[in-house]
Amino acid sequence: MPQNEFLPFTKPIKMYLFKAENAVQLSFRISDYAVITERVSIQDMDIICKEWNNGGVNGIETWMGKVFWEERKFGPRPKCEPASFVAISFAKWNSYKTCWFAFCSYIIC
């Protein structure tokens, strides 16, 4: 890919607020030039921000499917090193995605 044709996506997550559509768009970084994008309502995002660290798996049903989140205290297998991040799963009525990002409390809430 030629340099300087795209702005690189350098942050792990970006949030965009669309007041007229009552939506929050979350863009999760895959690479400098690829992201996964999901939308939830402003009210649903408010619930996620308030309850992300309540322990265990939490979730809500939305217009697009279900959203589950869980605070995790250790990294992926096989090392399972101590960590602090939130895993969010978007289960649309016909698909399923999981996005992990570190320091959720700092980035989102």
C-alpha positions in Angstrom: 0.0 0.0 0.0 1.4 3.4 -0.9 2.4 5.6 2.0 0.4 8.7 2.9 -2.8 7.8 1.1 -4.6 7.0 4.4 -4.4 8.3 7.9 -3.2 5.4 10.1 -5.5 4.3 12.9 -3.1 4.3 15.8 -5.4 4.1 18.9 -6.8 0.8 20.1 -10.3 2.1 20.1 -12.1 5.3 18.9 -15.7 6.3 19.8 -17.9 8.5 17.7 -21.1 10.0 18.9 -24.0 10.5 16.5 -26.6 12.4 18.5 -29.2 12.7 15.7 -29.1 8.9 15.3 -28.9 8.2 19.0 -25.9 6.0 18.4 -22.3 5.5 19.5 -19.9 4.0 17.0 -17.0 2.0 18.3 -14.0 1.4 16.0 -11.5 -1.3 17.2 -8.0 -1.2 15.7 -6.9 -4.3 13.8 -4.0 -2.6 12.1 -3.0 0.9 11.0 -5.3 0.5 8.1 -8.1 -1.9 9.3 -10.8 -1.6 12.0 -13.9 -3.4 13.2 -16.8 -1.1 13.6 -19.9 -1.6 15.8 -22.8 0.7 16.8 -24.8 0.7 19.9 -27.4 3.2 21.2 -26.3 6.0 23.5 -28.4 4.4 26.3 -26.7 1.0 25.8 -23.3 2.5 25.8 -24.1 4.3 29.1 -25.1 0.9 30.6 -21.8 -0.7 29.4 -19.7 2.2 30.9 -21.5 2.0 34.2 -21.4 -1.8 34.5 -18.1 -2.9 32.8 -16.4 -3.8 36.1 -19.4 -5.4 38.0 -17.7 -8.8 38.0 -18.5 -11.8 35.8 -20.1 -11.6 32.4 -22.6 -8.8 31.9 -24.8 -8.3 28.9 -27.7 -6.5 27.3 -30.0 -7.2 24.3 -30.0 -4.4 21.8 -31.8 -3.7 18.5 -28.9 -5.4 16.6 -28.4 -8.4 18.8 -26.7 -8.9 22.1 -23.6 -7.3 23.7 -21.7 -9.1 26.4 -18.7 -7.7 28.3 -16.4 -9.0 31.0 -13.5 -7.5 32.9 -10.5 -9.8 32.7 -7.6 -9.9 35.1 -5.2 -12.1 33.1 -4.1 -12.4 29.5 -4.7 -15.1 26.9 -3.5 -18.6 27.2 -1.0 -20.2 27.4 0.8 -17.6 29.5 -2.2 -16.2 31.4 -0.1 -13.3 32.7 -1.7 -10.7 34.9 -3.5 -8.0 32.9 -6.4 -5.6 33.1 -8.7 -5.3 30.1 -12.3 -5.7 29.1 -13.5 -8.2 26.5 -16.6 -7.1 24.5 -18.6 -9.5 22.4 -21.1 -8.3 19.8 -23.5 -11.1 19.0 -25.6 -9.9 16.1 -28.6 -11.9 15.2 -26.6 -13.6 12.4 -22.9 -13.2 13.4 -20.6 -13.0 16.4 -17.5 -10.8 17.1 -15.3 -10.4 20.2 -13.1 -7.4 20.7 -10.5 -7.1 23.5 -9.0 -3.9 24.5 -6.8 -2.9 27.4 -7.6 -0.2 29.9 -11.3 0.1 29.2 -11.9 2.3 32.1 -9.5 4.9 30.7 -10.4 4.7 27.1 -14.2 4.4 27.2 -15.6 5.6 30.6 
